[in-house]
Amino acid sequence: MYITKLVLKNYRNYQSETFEFSPGINIIYGSNAQGKTNVAEAVFYLCTGYSPRVTREKQVINHQAESAQITANAKSDMLGDLSTSIEFLSSGKKITVNGAPAQKTAELIGNINAVMFDPQQLKLVQESPEDRRRFLDIALSQINRNYLYALSQYKKILLQRNNLLKSPDRELIFETLPIWDEQLATVALTVITQRNAFIAKLKPFCEQAHSIITDGKEKLEISYDYKFFGEAEEIKSQLKQELYERMEKDVELGYTTVGPHRDDIKIKINGLDARIYGSQGQQRTAALSLKIGELKIFKEHFGEYPVLILDDAMSELDGVRREKLLSMLEGVQTLITCTDAEILSFEGAKLFRIERGVIV
């Protein structure tokens, strides 16, 4: 799978630009604050409906315009020609998928697939379990719409359960909780089992990638830190029992203390917790390895690689690690943003120099 064309209109600092990408490596380069990351963000937006950079979507509209639009055309060996488009308005957005209007942002997912690494991805290793769960959720939502639906339902039921826990009517709480717990455990089962299966597949891929990038000098270990094991009905039963046992504590705190919204991924380098003991360079390499593992899972699941977006991924890698990383990307359309100083590291790539939101 690869993107043939990306069109940006009044998107951030771009007025009207068209990128015609090659199926191989594409370098978007220039000085800082010229708009390179905006290109990476737009592509990921069109693939997933998500951007880690915005709190309000109208922020992406150029300050001189009233609306913005981004469009991507792609080719897939499995699905043929694809297109996605988002028009951002002050009052919301309009989405088009393969020429037809879409009612929900979720309809973008599963068309043009993408894996993205940007500086925010260091949170995978450095920050809270929430960041690692987000990594799982974005990847799994692109792979399986059932997961996306189950996750959405889980969040809705969890919110309703938490609202109930805050009720001053304790009799109502204890009468009603078993109903919510049954619903919560039912949808949680899909979330738990699919996350566990994903980690089981991810583990060998990312650990191998890390070994290649570090030339075998470091060993990466990942595992899914969760509490419920066994067959489906066993997991559901265990979760319901735990919810029952935590009932008093949950009422006291006013929120649900057990479930997949509390899960985490353990990441170790050479046997030590990467978050605590890893250097920034080691943490960056570990995060990149997780993304390469994700890339391999997409290939295994769909029969073709997704688009790989590497936004400012190379800046802190030494020459050897950079070469090892690039050696694993044969057959993968890769969009790389970097500065002028780094451009000499790439041979045979298509180049796009950016100055103030213009391709020059």
URTALIN-V593516 format. One record per helix or strand of 3 or more residues. SS is the DSSP state (alpha for helix, beta for strand). FROM is the first residue (numbers start at 1). TO is the last residue. If there is no record, write none. Layout:
ss:from:to
SS:FROM:TO
SS:FROM:TO
//
This chain:
ss:from:to
beta:2:9
beta:16:20
beta:25:29
alpha:36:48
alpha:57:60
beta:67:76
beta:80:89
beta:92:97
beta:100:102
alpha:105:108
beta:114:117
alpha:119:126
alpha:129:143
alpha:145:165
alpha:170:213
beta:220:225
alpha:232:245
alpha:247:253
alpha:260:262
beta:264:269
alpha:274:277
alpha:280:302
beta:307:311
alpha:319:327
beta:334:338
alpha:340:345
beta:350:355
//
